[in-house]
Amino acid sequence: MQLTTCWSALTTLVATSLVTASSVRRRHCHDIGKCNFHPSKSPKCWGDHSLSTNYEYWLEIQNSTASIDGVERIVLTVNRSVPGPTIIADWGDTIVVHYWHDLRQNVTTTQHDGVASVTQCPVAPRDSITYTFRAEQYGHTWYHSHFALQAWNGVFGGILINGPCSAPYDEDKGVLFLNDWFHNTTDALWSTASAGFPPVAQNGLINGTNTYGDGGKKLEMTFAAGKRHRIRLVNGAIDTHFKFMIDNHKMKVIAADLVPIRPGDFWLRAYPDMACSADNEMLNDIGGIVQYESSSQQNPTTAAYPYTEDCLDEPMSKLIPYVPLDVDHPATKKDFDVGFTTLDGTDLLSDWGVPTLQQSLINLSVLKTSSNVVELNEKEAWVYFVIENGLAALGLTHSIHLHGHDFFVLAQEANANYTDATPLQLKNPPRRDIAMLPANGFLVIGFITDNPGVWLMHCHIGWHASQGFGLQAIEREAEIPPLCDTSSLDSTCAKWQKYVAAKGLLQEDSGI
């Protein structure tokens, strides 16, 4: 049976029917129908699990060389591995990570969001930083470096928060990463990407491995006949939108982006979606092997399912949240026109030596235009962002990611213009961490201003973010100072500024 890579957009997805993650603590499924969104208010749905447990992780980033697909190159590792170790906890637990990004950290502190040039300075070599947050959501996502292009040189790993589920399963296989891969570092390829030509990838990886020529190896995993296996997919690629499938298996999708959805049947695969991805030398050979406990060790001969290259999210009608929430009319509505790497004609440039959060805390009243700041000061108010993919975007698609919030997808359409007459889905619309801005089309998202902080919104295609596709929302600014440890923030920045001065470094990218 061939495991091959199909899910459109850089996102996270859960399906029941894959990865080797022996550290995953097994949990039985609690009926999500008894739950709301806060663990302390949902004791019936989360059984007798403790809500006061603390989990502490130490992550060490190292520069190394590795032959991930049989070709040696420089990589960055987390605890000597790519991907890094999975951070595992239960819904409601407090998590402490020494050195580390991207679960929503509501009323914890915006300072711990981990975004260089926005909520902190980069961490200088031989320095460390500690992040603390409570697992207010459950499901899975990923952590990754938010400085330069380090994430796609290896600084990433999974986050798995055990919690209620919308469909039963027998075995949790943990987090499964899909990545595009280059035989040179992303830093060396940045100038090519900046010229408007995304580099050709040499390979694609499933959980950090694949073959290339005569080297490397395929990911192998074992299924038990008659059992339901839970797979937690993450697209960790810098550019590629994947299609994921397991040959001869039909999979039921039960969650998307930390939001349980009403279970539905989807055909999934793992091929780069060439309608919106750069070329890949291993286009038709990004796969692994699934075997049953009693099957042979021979290479599989199964064939892939047919699929359409369309660069679209699944239809909104298929991503219905299991716990319903409706959307109210907005107090604020912002319209943004997208260019190749711009929002409203401006490339984001955020100062890595004096991040936006620090500027806010010291009451620096005038932020540069290039900071692309949107101020949202009304409390508990609905905000709509209308993001239009104009002619200047050259027909590209973008994966829109907003920190600090699960947003509601109110409208999404390719090859169309948004107007005041465009119908919006306000009755239990999909809630996402990331959503596709279709080519020559638009995306309308909504969220509530319930999380004071400085939050980045950006395209999650790494090349685009590095070139400046982003904006910063300063939310309820007057309430931010009590949430921050200014001494830690100032110390990290002082060490970074000293390191930059000693090395004579100049900021060349957007800062994020």
Secondary structure, DSSP 8 states (H G I E B T S, - for coil): -EEE--B-SS-EEEEE-----TT-------BGGG--S-GGG-TTTTTT--SS-EEEEE--EEEEEE-TTSS-EEEEEETTBSSEEEEEEETT-EEEEE----S--TTT-GGGG--BTTTB----TT---EEEEE--S-EEEEEE--STTGGGGT-EEEEEEE--BSS--SEEEEEEEEEEE-SS-HHHHHHHHHTT----BSEEEESS--EETTEE--EEEEE-TT--EEEEEEE--SS--EE-EETT--EEEEEETTEEEEEEEE----EE-TTSS--BTTTT--EEEEEETTS-SS-----------------GGG--BSS-------SEEEEEEE-SS-BTTB-----SSS-HHHHHHTT-----GGG-EEEE-STT-EEEEEEEE-GGGTT--EEEEETT--EEEEEEESS----TT-----SS--EESEEEE-TTSEEEEEEES-S-EEEEEEESSHHHHHHT-EEEEEESGGGSGGG--HHHHHHHHHHHHHHHHHHT----S---
